Amino acid sequence: MKLSPWLFSTFAGLTFLHGPHVIHAAEGVAAILSNDTVCQEAGRYIGWPTITKTKDGELLVVFSGDRDAHICPWGTTQMVRSRDNGKTWSQPETINNSPLDDRDAGIIQTKSGALVVSWFTSTAFMYPEKLKWQNLPPELLASWQRHIAKISPETIVAHLGNWTRRSVDDGKSWERPVKTIGSAPHGPIQLQDGRLLYVGLSTHEKVLKLGVEESRDDGRSWQYLADIPVAEEDQKDPDWRLRMQDEPHVVEMKDGKLVAMIRTEPKDHAQTYMRQTESTDGGKTWTVTHKTPIYGYPPHLLRLRNDWLLVVYGVRREPFGEHACLSKDGGKTWDVENEITLRGALNGDLGYPSSVQLDDGSILTVYYQIGQAGEKTSLLSTHWKLKEE
């Protein structure tokens, strides 16, 4: 792949590379081994990936693919595979292709070996006021209108919502989708006690809130477990992403403590710091969400094999890019002084990174952004390692 020219700047003592090919991280903390392409669909927009590593070492990445744009009618849940630690990837397999927009896919493999994929569907493409910022050509919008005219109210009722579905044969076939109350970009996790736990933006009791669901049958069904309380001052804020907070992800530490981080995006973008909440009773009760020193969104959390906590996230202000931060005390404090820059980007249509730790201890992080000027978004990856473990 031809590299773009490198443009350097300094910010907070760190060196950044504007554009898609970053080779610098926080000095002394991490080293970038390579930047690669996971999936590119010619002339199509793809995004919002999640990666998992299976018991036999295969890497799976799910995402929303085959799209016209960030908001459009055509999004499908797709998956690619790698058997060589992310050096090469298969062609996309389609898991979901509903009449609506299938978005933001998550994936885990449970202890039973089942794959559980999560996503949500959207009708935002049906509302012109939500599309203006995309500056789409009239002929494209006309083709959407022809599709929209065929969508009945019954179709919307049948397909609109938040979903998971299982495969017990390595993705060769998939069980019927199961509705969940909430949704989050990277989906549920499995706890040490075998339960699946899903922290998401929920409509429990028809109220929009941060909520927690659990599955005790390996993802075949879900039950609501708990609300996550939001600080009183945030509840009064006119910005809904502060009142409700959304796009969370959760991780379980070795001692059983649960740590969840959450996206916020107030009108004052200088205050776009993620929130955090904790649970010490298996997800039944949670602390009030509190502000972290980490700027960006949304989070993906990973407990490393040395019990450090890693969060990766996108930054949609200049210098744009994908970032990572570490906590060595289970999320009590975050080493923002040594924030790691994984890769720069050309603009703010980026992010939703997620990570796995490979057998050699290195980390593979996948995300979406524009690969080269003039292209639509692709799935890209950074292979990197910590200099100290």
C-alpha positions as CSV (number, residue, x, y, z in Angstrom):
1,M,0.0,0.0,0.0
2,K,1.4,3.4,-0.9
3,L,2.0,5.6,2.1
4,S,0.8,9.2,2.4
5,P,3.2,12.0,3.2
6,W,3.9,12.3,6.9
7,L,3.0,15.5,8.6
8,F,4.4,15.9,12.2
9,S,3.3,18.0,15.1
10,T,3.8,18.0,18.8
11,F,1.2,18.1,21.5
12,A,1.6,17.6,25.2
13,G,5.2,16.6,24.6
14,L,4.3,13.8,22.2
15,T,5.0,13.4,18.5
16,F,2.0,12.7,16.3
17,L,1.7,11.8,12.7
18,H,-1.3,13.3,10.9
19,G,-2.7,10.8,8.4
20,P,-3.3,7.0,8.5
21,H,0.2,5.8,9.2
22,V,1.4,6.4,12.8
23,I,4.7,4.9,13.9
24,H,5.0,6.7,17.2
25,A,3.6,5.9,20.7
26,A,4.3,7.3,24.1
27,E,8.1,7.2,24.4
28,G,9.2,4.4,26.7
29,V,5.8,2.9,27.0
30,A,4.9,1.1,23.8
31,A,6.3,0.3,20.4
32,I,4.3,0.1,17.1
33,L,5.2,-3.1,15.2
34,S,3.0,-2.6,12.1
35,N,0.0,-0.8,10.7
36,D,-2.1,-2.9,8.3
37,T,-5.5,-3.2,6.5
38,V,-8.0,-5.7,7.8
39,C,-10.8,-5.1,5.3
40,Q,-11.5,-2.7,2.5
41,E,-14.6,-2.8,0.3
42,A,-14.0,-0.9,-2.9
43,G,-16.3,2.2,-3.1
44,R,-18.1,1.1,0.1
45,Y,-18.1,2.5,3.6
46,I,-17.4,0.1,6.5
47,G,-17.0,0.7,10.2
48,W,-17.4,0.0,14.0
49,P,-15.5,-3.2,14.4
50,T,-14.9,-5.6,17.3
51,I,-12.2,-8.3,17.5
52,T,-12.0,-11.5,19.4
53,K,-9.5,-14.4,19.6
54,T,-11.0,-17.9,19.7
55,K,-9.8,-20.9,21.7
56,D,-7.9,-22.2,18.7
57,G,-6.2,-18.9,18.1
58,E,-8.3,-17.7,15.2
59,L,-9.0,-13.9,15.1
60,L,-12.5,-12.8,14.2
61,V,-13.6,-9.3,13.4
62,V,-17.2,-8.3,13.0
63,F,-18.3,-4.9,11.7
64,S,-21.0,-3.1,9.6
65,G,-20.1,-3.3,6.0
66,D,-21.3,-2.8,2.4
67,R,-22.5,0.7,3.1
68,D,-23.0,3.9,1.1
69,A,-22.2,6.1,4.0
70,H,-22.0,6.6,7.8
71,I,-25.8,6.6,7.8
72,C,-27.5,4.6,5.1
73,P,-30.1,1.8,4.5
74,W,-27.7,-1.0,3.4
75,G,-25.5,-1.8,6.4
76,T,-25.0,-5.5,7.0
77,T,-23.2,-7.4,9.8
78,Q,-20.1,-8.9,8.4
79,M,-17.1,-10.9,9.7
80,V,-13.6,-11.6,8.5
81,R,-11.1,-14.2,9.9
82,S,-7.3,-14.4,10.3
83,R,-5.3,-17.5,11.2
84,D,-1.9,-15.8,11.2
85,N,-2.3,-13.2,14.0
86,G,-3.8,-10.5,11.7
87,K,-1.2,-10.6,8.9
88,T,-3.9,-11.7,6.3
89,W,-7.6,-11.8,6.4
90,S,-10.4,-13.7,4.7
91,Q,-13.1,-12.1,2.5
92,P,-16.2,-10.9,4.4
93,E,-18.9,-13.3,5.4
94,T,-22.4,-11.7,5.9
95,I,-24.2,-12.6,9.2
96,N,-27.1,-10.2,9.1
97,N,-28.8,-8.4,6.3
98,S,-32.1,-7.0,7.5
99,P,-34.3,-4.5,5.6
100,L,-33.0,-1.8,8.1
101,D,-29.4,-0.6,8.8
102,D,-27.5,-3.2,10.7
103,R,-24.8,-1.4,12.8
104,D,-22.1,-1.6,15.5
105,A,-21.3,-5.3,15.8
106,G,-19.7,-7.0,18.8
107,I,-18.4,-10.6,19.2
108,I,-17.3,-13.0,21.8
109,Q,-16.6,-16.7,22.0
110,T,-18.1,-18.2,25.2
111,K,-16.6,-21.0,27.2
112,S,-18.9,-23.5,25.4
113,G,-17.3,-22.5,22.1
114,A,-20.3,-20.6,20.9
115,L,-19.9,-17.4,19.0
116,V,-22.2,-14.6,20.2
117,V,-22.6,-11.6,17.9
118,S,-24.4,-8.4,18.9
119,W,-25.6,-5.4,16.8
120,F,-28.5,-2.9,16.6
121,T,-30.7,-1.8,13.7
122,S,-31.5,1.8,12.8
123,T,-34.1,3.7,10.7
124,A,-32.1,7.0,10.8
125,F,-31.7,6.8,7.0
126,M,-35.5,7.4,6.7
127,Y,-35.2,11.0,8.2
128,P,-33.7,13.6,5.8
129,E,-32.8,15.9,8.7
130,K,-30.3,13.3,10.0
131,L,-28.6,13.0,6.6
132,K,-27.7,16.6,5.7
133,W,-24.2,16.6,7.1
134,Q,-23.2,13.7,4.8
135,N,-23.6,15.8,1.6
136,L,-24.9,12.9,-0.4
137,P,-25.7,13.2,-4.1
138,P,-29.4,13.5,-5.0
139,E,-29.4,10.4,-7.2
140,L,-28.1,8.3,-4.2
141,L,-30.8,9.7,-1.9
142,A,-33.4,8.9,-4.7
143,S,-32.4,5.2,-4.6
144,W,-32.8,5.2,-0.9
145,Q,-36.3,6.6,-1.2
146,R,-37.2,3.8,-3.5
147,H,-36.1,1.3,-0.8
148,I,-37.8,3.3,2.0
149,A,-41.1,3.2,0.1
150,K,-41.0,-0.6,0.3
151,I,-40.5,-0.7,4.1
152,S,-43.8,-1.3,5.9
153,P,-44.6,-0.4,9.5
154,E,-44.8,-4.2,10.1
155,T,-41.2,-4.6,8.8
156,I,-40.0,-1.9,11.1
157,V,-41.7,-3.5,14.1
158,A,-40.2,-6.9,13.2
159,H,-36.6,-5.7,12.6
160,L,-36.0,-2.6,14.7
161,G,-34.1,-3.1,17.9
162,N,-31.0,-4.5,19.7
163,W,-30.0,-8.0,19.0
164,T,-27.7,-10.9,19.6
165,R,-27.4,-14.3,17.8
166,R,-25.3,-17.4,18.3
167,S,-23.4,-19.8,16.2
168,V,-22.3,-23.2,17.6
169,D,-20.5,-24.3,14.4
170,D,-17.8,-21.6,14.0
171,G,-20.1,-19.3,12.1
172,K,-21.2,-21.7,9.4
173,S,-24.8,-21.2,10.5
174,W,-26.5,-18.8,13.0
175,E,-29.5,-19.2,15.3
176,R,-32.4,-16.9,15.2
177,P,-31.7,-13.4,16.5
178,V,-32.6,-12.7,20.2
179,K,-33.7,-9.2,21.3
180,T,-31.9,-7.4,24.0
181,I,-33.1,-4.3,25.9
182,G,-29.8,-2.4,25.6
183,S,-26.9,-2.1,23.1
184,A,-23.3,-1.2,23.0
185,P,-20.8,-1.2,20.2
186,H,-18.6,-4.0,21.4
187,G,-21.3,-6.2,22.9
188,P,-21.4,-8.4,26.0
189,I,-18.5,-10.2,27.9
190,Q,-18.4,-13.5,29.7
191,L,-17.7,-13.5,33.4
192,Q,-15.6,-16.0,35.4
193,D,-18.8,-17.5,36.8
194,G,-20.0,-18.3,33.2
195,R,-22.7,-15.6,32.9
196,L,-22.7,-13.2,30.0
197,L,-23.0,-9.6,31.0
198,Y,-24.1,-6.8,28.7
199,V,-23.7,-3.2,29.7
200,G,-25.5,-0.8,27.3
201,L,-27.7,2.1,26.6
202,S,-31.1,0.6,27.6
203,T,-34.8,1.3,27.3
204,H,-35.7,-0.7,30.4
205,E,-39.3,0.2,31.5
206,K,-39.4,2.5,28.5
207,V,-36.9,4.8,30.1
208,L,-33.6,5.6,28.3
209,K,-30.8,4.8,30.7
210,L,-27.5,2.9,31.2
211,G,-28.5,-0.6,32.0
212,V,-27.1,-4.1,32.6
213,E,-28.4,-7.4,31.3
214,E,-27.2,-10.9,32.0
215,S,-27.6,-14.3,30.2
216,R,-27.4,-17.5,32.2
217,D,-27.9,-19.7,29.2
218,D,-24.9,-18.8,26.9
219,G,-26.7,-16.0,25.1
220,R,-29.9,-17.8,24.3
221,S,-31.9,-15.3,26.4
222,W,-31.3,-12.1,28.4
223,Q,-32.7,-10.8,31.7
224,Y,-32.4,-7.2,33.0
225,L,-30.2,-7.0,36.0
226,A,-29.5,-3.4,37.1
227,D,-29.5,0.3,36.3
228,I,-26.2,2.3,36.4
229,P,-26.7,5.6,38.3
230,V,-25.6,8.8,36.6
231,A,-24.4,11.7,38.6
232,E,-27.2,14.2,39.5
233,E,-25.5,17.1,37.8
234,D,-25.3,15.1,34.6
235,Q,-28.9,14.1,34.8
236,K,-29.8,17.8,34.6
237,D,-27.6,18.5,31.7
238,P,-29.4,19.4,28.4
239,D,-27.0,17.2,26.4
240,W,-28.5,13.8,26.3
241,R,-25.1,12.0,26.1
242,L,-24.3,13.4,29.5
243,R,-27.8,12.7,30.9
244,M,-27.9,9.2,29.6
245,Q,-24.3,8.4,28.7
246,D,-23.9,5.7,26.1
247,E,-21.7,3.2,24.2
248,P,-20.2,1.6,27.3
249,H,-17.9,-1.4,27.6
250,V,-17.1,-3.5,30.6
251,V,-14.3,-5.8,31.8
252,E,-13.9,-8.1,34.7
253,M,-10.7,-8.0,36.8
254,K,-9.0,-11.0,38.3
255,D,-10.6,-10.3,41.7
256,G,-14.1,-10.1,40.2
257,K,-14.5,-6.4,40.2
258,L,-16.3,-5.0,37.1
259,V,-15.1,-1.8,35.5
260,A,-17.2,-0.1,32.8
261,M,-16.3,3.0,30.8
262,I,-18.8,5.1,29.0
263,R,-18.9,7.6,26.1
264,T,-20.0,11.2,26.7
265,E,-20.1,13.9,24.1
266,P,-21.2,17.3,25.5
267,K,-21.7,20.3,23.3
268,D,-18.5,21.7,24.7
269,H,-16.2,19.2,22.9
270,A,-13.3,20.2,25.1
271,Q,-15.1,18.2,27.9
272,T,-15.4,14.9,25.9
273,Y,-14.0,12.8,28.7
274,M,-15.1,9.3,29.3
275,R,-17.0,8.3,32.4
276,Q,-16.4,5.2,34.6
277,T,-18.4,3.0,37.0
278,E,-17.6,-0.1,39.0
279,S,-19.4,-3.1,40.5
280,T,-18.1,-5.5,43.2
281,D,-21.2,-7.7,43.4
282,G,-21.3,-9.2,39.9
283,G,-23.2,-6.4,38.3
284,K,-26.1,-6.1,40.7
285,T,-25.1,-2.6,41.9
286,W,-22.8,0.1,40.4
287,T,-21.1,3.2,41.6
288,V,-22.4,6.6,40.2
289,T,-20.6,7.3,36.9
290,H,-17.6,9.6,37.4
291,K,-15.4,11.5,35.0
292,T,-12.0,10.1,34.0
293,P,-9.1,12.1,32.6
294,I,-9.3,10.2,29.3
295,Y,-10.5,12.3,26.3
296,G,-12.1,10.4,23.5
297,Y,-14.7,7.7,22.8
298,P,-16.0,5.0,22.8
299,P,-14.1,2.7,25.0
300,H,-13.0,-0.9,24.6
301,L,-11.5,-2.5,27.8
302,L,-9.1,-5.4,28.0
303,R,-7.5,-7.0,31.0
304,L,-4.0,-7.9,30.0
305,R,-2.3,-11.1,31.2
306,N,-0.3,-9.1,33.8
307,D,-3.6,-7.8,35.2
308,W,-3.1,-4.3,33.8
309,L,-6.2,-2.7,32.3
310,L,-6.1,-1.4,28.8
311,V,-8.6,1.0,27.2
312,V,-8.5,2.0,23.5
313,Y,-10.6,4.8,22.0
314,G,-10.8,7.2,19.1
315,V,-10.1,11.0,19.4
316,R,-12.2,13.1,17.0
317,R,-10.3,16.4,17.4
318,E,-7.0,17.4,15.9
319,P,-4.7,15.6,15.9
320,F,-7.2,12.9,15.0
321,G,-6.4,9.3,15.8
322,E,-6.6,6.1,17.7
323,H,-5.3,6.0,21.2
324,A,-4.7,3.8,24.2
325,C,-4.2,4.3,27.9
326,L,-3.2,1.9,30.8
327,S,-4.2,1.4,34.4
328,K,-2.0,-0.6,36.7
329,D,-4.5,-0.6,39.6
330,G,-7.7,-1.9,38.2
331,G,-9.0,1.4,36.9
332,K,-8.5,3.5,40.0
333,T,-6.0,5.7,38.2
334,W,-5.1,6.0,34.5
335,D,-1.7,6.9,33.1
336,V,-2.8,9.7,30.8
337,E,0.7,11.2,31.0
338,N,1.8,8.3,28.9
339,E,-1.2,8.1,26.6
340,I,-0.3,5.9,23.6
341,T,-0.9,7.0,20.0
342,L,-1.6,4.0,17.9
343,R,-2.3,5.7,14.6
344,G,-3.2,9.1,13.3
345,A,-6.1,9.8,10.9
346,L,-7.1,12.2,8.2
347,N,-10.4,13.3,9.8
348,G,-12.8,12.6,12.6
349,D,-14.8,9.8,11.0
350,L,-12.8,7.2,12.9
351,G,-12.5,5.0,16.0
352,Y,-14.4,2.3,17.7
353,P,-11.2,0.4,18.3
354,S,-11.0,-2.9,20.1
355,S,-8.1,-5.1,21.1
356,V,-6.9,-8.6,21.8
357,Q,-3.6,-9.8,23.3
358,L,-1.8,-12.3,21.2
359,D,0.0,-15.3,22.6
360,D,3.4,-13.5,22.5
361,G,2.0,-10.7,24.7
362,S,1.8,-8.2,21.9
363,I,-1.6,-6.5,21.2
364,L,-3.6,-6.2,18.0
365,T,-6.1,-3.3,17.9
366,V,-8.6,-2.9,15.1
367,Y,-10.6,0.2,14.2
368,Y,-12.2,2.1,11.3
369,Q,-11.0,5.2,9.5
370,I,-10.1,6.5,6.1
371,G,-7.0,4.7,4.8
372,Q,-6.0,7.1,2.0
373,A,-7.4,10.5,1.0
374,G,-10.3,10.1,-1.4
375,E,-11.3,6.7,-0.1
376,K,-14.2,5.7,2.0
377,T,-13.5,4.2,5.4
378,S,-11.8,0.9,5.9
379,L,-11.0,-1.5,8.8
380,L,-7.4,-1.0,9.8
381,S,-5.2,-2.5,12.5
382,T,-2.2,-1.6,14.6
383,H,0.1,-4.4,16.0
384,W,1.9,-3.1,19.0
385,K,3.6,-4.1,22.3
386,L,4.3,-2.7,25.6
387,K,7.9,-2.1,26.5
388,E,7.3,-3.1,30.1
389,E,4.9,-5.8,31.4
